[in-house]
Amino acid sequence: MPEVKSMFREVLPKQGQLSMEDVPTMVLCKPKLLPLKSVTLEKLEKMQHEAQEVIKQQELALREQQQAQPE
């Protein structure tokens, strides 16, 4: 790859102060903790669990009724 010549010539002062331009660097911040499950997903799982509990209770009540009828 050919070297590209700069349009500007570097000049270093012979007396006085030499200043340098501050180059911005990356700043690391605290990591943000993300929930493993979203609030909506937790609500849906809770609703599903409650619905399964209701179905289990209904099935138990139905079995008890069926066992009580033959007698």
Secondary structure as UniProt FT lines:
FT   HELIX           39..68
//
